[in-house]
């Protein structure tokens, strides 16, 4: 078979292509008209606000930390005058020997408790017993002489009635009786002295207490007025504290005193002002205040150093506000309280203050249980919404190391 190549046909516009050109032109015209209409509508209607701007329009809420808020508590507030000093026993005595002699025995040592009248030591009594016996013999002799003088006087009286003797002889016998009586009294006095000396050879405790020092040992020789024992009574002590003369007008007898001593840091002791020295100490210009301290359990000892304060003023049970929460606004004292999640400024009237504890008595403006803001936070003002943790009243002294903290949380 023979294949033949046919010639290509010439390009020509068919009737079908002419039919498609007209609809395409119409579509372009419609698109241009729709675009113009859209531009005109966009100029008339304002643009819709973005969602972020709607979120920013809502109010901000401050989230407070526990250190930023305090709860108002109702209790008594006291103001103290600081003081320090040493404790000394009220009853303290150094027992001395009244007679001379050799110490035969000592029955107590340092730290032992003794009662009034208890034997502490005994001296050699041989010499004193001999002296007492000698004085007893002298008394017996004097009494015998008195008996003889009385019989002579009776006989003289009978003879005088019978005029056998003169009045002068009778008076002589009467005078002999008086001299014999005097001799008996003198001998009896010497016997009493000998007995006292014999009794003093036994050394006894003058009062109940504790032996703080034993000055002699068995076998030593003692002389009159020589120290033998030192005894202290620790049932009641005296705290001697120096107070500046400028603060003395605040101190009155009967005021309560609280203090602590080394070794008992967790325990607080108390006492009362008993006396005030009327003269200032040379050099320091301070005055001594004597505080009576009961020591029934005997834990306090003489010489311990005490540090505390005198309660110079005390308020009744009233609401107490931390001084850190008090602000000055327009010449008035206010606090920022939290009321249903909102910060409100409440004017307050304050009474007694304690700068050391950081509290003040509220006489008007706050009730127990209210929450106040103690931290100075930027942006936290009346009318602001806050979220505070649950805070319970705490009577303890607020810590000075607590730092305020707050974070700002945005809510939609």
Phi, psi and omega in degrees: 000148183248123180263140179240139179273121181273150178289142179294144179282152178282141179292132179211152181281119181276163178294333180292319180295326177296329180290329181279337182294321182294314178297322181298318180296324180293322179294321178297318180296320180293321180296318178296322179292320178294321178297318178296323179293322179295319179296319180294322179290326179292330177289329181282315185271135178289153180289145180289137180292145177290159182294331182293323179293326177294323180292322181291337182287343181285149183291149179275150179238128178271130176261115185267149176271168181296330180285348182272345188236145175227146177262139181283128180243149179253118177196175180278144179242137180236154177244127185249148172255113185299145176205164177206155181177186182250149178270139179222139178294142176289315180258111178215131185215143171258112182281129181243154178289136178266337179230163177272157178159172179269136180286117179277318181200153171239136187257350183227163177228176180299139178088354180273144179274137180232158177248163181298130179089355181290141180288126179258323181202159177232135175262167176295122187258000185301311182297318183287329175292323178293321179293320178296320178295320178298316180291329176294321177294321179296324178292317179298320179295317181294322178292325177293318177297323178294320179296318177297318180295324178294320179293318178299322180293322178294318178295321179295326179294320179292320179292327180292325178295328180268006179060031178274339177230164180274169179295327181295317178296322178295317180296329179295318179292324177295321179294325178296325177296315180297320179294323179292321177297317179298320179296323177296316180297319179296315179296323179294321178297317178296324177295319178299317178298318179296321178292322178297315179298321177295320178292325179289347176288347171256113185271127183238160179284129179286336179205167180285143180174211182226140179284120179258341180203133173249117188269342183231162176237165178298135181100345179280155178263130179245154177238164178304142180068019176269130180299138180242309179220155170239126183238139177235147175251113186265008180292336177214131182242166175238128175264114179263112184236144177267131179237133178304144182300331181290337180262354182300323178302339180276348185263132179226149177295141182095350180291147181282144179231133174241143182203168175231156179233157178298137181095343178230054185295332182271359182243137179250130180256162182223160177198186179223147179292121182260316183213158176231125180291129183283350183246140179280151178288140180292136179092302183277341184056028176254163182242142181279132175245128183258121185246125179276128184235121175283137183225063186294323181274355173072019180282333179276140182236157179295138180094351179294144179269128182243146178221125182192220182199156176266129178282099182273341179207146180216134180264160172290178179291111182221162175298139179243136180241139175296137179298335179293339180273348183277132180235155176255118179224118179055042177075009180238154177266125182226163172230151176268108180259158179255118182236105180055044177083000179247147177272126179232143178268121181242122175292143180227154172245127185255148177249244183292140179241147171230100183294328181293316179278340179080031181230158176220148178283133179258113179270341181198136173120338182223152177239155178301141180097344179292151178253132180233155180268124182260342182267145176272097185251131180289130179095343179271102183227167178305136182098346181279143177275138180225158174238114184245145176287163179288119181243130177258150179304134180234109181289349182293157178294131180294142182283137180282350182271350182291130182253137178292148178212145178202148177230147181259122180246126178271129178243140178274000000 
